[in-house]
Amino acid sequence: MAVQKRDDFSQGGIAGNILSLAIPLTVAQLTVVLYNVVDRAFIGHIDAVGRDAFTGIGLVMPATYIITAFANLCGAGGAPLFSIARGRGKDEEASRIMGVSFTLLLLLGAALTAGFYLFQTPFLYLVGGSDSTVVHARSYLQIYLTGVIPVMIGLGMNPFINAQGFGKVGMMTTLLGAVVNLALDPLLIFGLHMGVQGAALATVIAQFCSAIWVMAFLTGRRTVLRLERRSMGLEAPILRRICGLGLTGFTFSVTNSLVQALGNAQLQTWGAAGQGGDLYVAAMTAIVSIREIVFQPIRGLTQGAQPVLGYNFGAGKYSRVRESIRFLTVSCLGYNILVWALLLAFPRAFILLFNDDPALLAAGAPAMRIYYAAYVMMSFQMIGQNTFVALGRAKNAVFFSLFRKVILVVPLMVLLPRLWGLGAYGVFASEPVSDILGGAACYITMMCTVWRDMKRPDET
């Protein structure tokens, strides 16, 4: 007997449906980012070693992006398929998709934990570390790795809560972790004088709390489709579909890791002639940390729209798919234009959140203006990419994720520092060029394919 659906996204206003999921999701994602960023802010203000410790956390970021990538492979790959199956009334198939996603997540989490433990030191030097910064990075990473599986459960299974219409419950997943982390950070870092290790321990404890919350809900009575042992395992056809669609979120995070690692390494090379590469790595760490915060509303809106897009597509309500795309375009552009203006006008104020070193402020402010010069174009990238994901068009989504970060950013990071005497600032300049070219290409392709296809009459 089919389980009654909690939400029918083919009914009601599009804006209301999307915002009912996007607002809690945005709050949840902002909370996750904030407690990670607050870690960095606390670390950056540790007496005597603040800047080196803060730079060391920048070296850990590529590792956290890789862990997030594999969580996205399961969650961002499984949840849209889950929504489409629900929209078609196939609840048994939806339950199986969730169970396979969970099994894959556990296996990947175990493999990542072992891999990073074995190769942490060479990895940290590879991503731009120096003797003075790797010591801090290693102290943080060794503790953080004990929480890899819990953080993957929180990130990878929370989309299945949101996909069933429980946006507020999904929001509580990260609020719980954030409250625990923010309470423990000052106590462990400064009160117990644990420094970087205290920040890592606070994060791990918070991750365990979030994972327990997610599992308690998905196996409990309130959920519409329950995570059950009989649905778990690695069923090849479903696994291929999850991995195929999840490659978008996976690629997005892996390429973030690649770009961050290459950027740090390039900054070490081109910064050596001035005040040293560590200074520019610290600047990049601050700039990327700021981006993580301001980017989340766009991420929340576009990911919150995925269940609505997928459900209406599965139900044959093509006019509502078009209406969702229109709403996303207006909302994302309006927000990003405001943020863009603030970032360019007040770069020093944002950098001061992390460290007040005069050299860092002097190098970071112009670097930040360069990095965010075309940030508004990221709206088009995210709208196009998440629309492709929501409708199951994995190849399009993966291509445009790779196009912006690998085909454009990676060569530009190598080339631009050699041109016009840009040096280290050429590394930062690679971002706006890729924002313009990648964002325009992704959105135009989406309009020429998805938008055109959705002009067919609705199915009754």
Salt bridges, closest charged atoms under 4 A:
ASP7 OD2 - ARG6 NE 3.81
GLU92 OE2 - ARG230 NH1 3.14
GLU93 OE2 - ARG241 NH1 3.04
GLU228 OE1 - ARG230 NE 2.89
GLU235 OE1 - ARG96 NE 2.61
GLU292 OE1 - ARG40 NH1 3.18
ASP357 OD1 - ARG51 NH1 3.37
GLU431 OE2 - ARG291 NH1 3.23
GLU431 OE2 - ARG404 NH1 3.25
GLU431 OE2 - LYS405 NZ 3.76
ASP435 OD1 - ARG404 NH1 2.66
ASP453 OD2 - ARG393 NH2 2.88
ASP453 OD1 - ARG452 NE 3.71
